């Protein structure tokens, strides 16, 4: 599992790569690719914080009561209660939630 970089680390690393590229007369494709990957990181960092609260996910599940929503998802009432209070589901259930609610799996499990 890759360790995520903080926004400060991303900015610092990006600056280092810009300086490195500026010092090279003819940057190789590998260095350019590495630079482009780091330039994409801020977008990934923004996506990381774009997760939705589990309450919003649970609210989108069809049904009036928590028991009806649990039945629709084929999980226990207590599991729905845990989700309602912020606990994140495993990937398999997140995929099912994604189909029902329209949120992406990444937003649901806060990957």
Protein Blocks (a to p, Z undefined) as FASTA:
>chain_A
ZZdddfklmmmmmmmmmmmmmmpmbacfklmmmmmmmmmmmmmmmmmmmpccfklmmmmp
gcjbfklmmmmnopafklmmmmmnopacdfklmmmmmmmnopafklmnoZZ
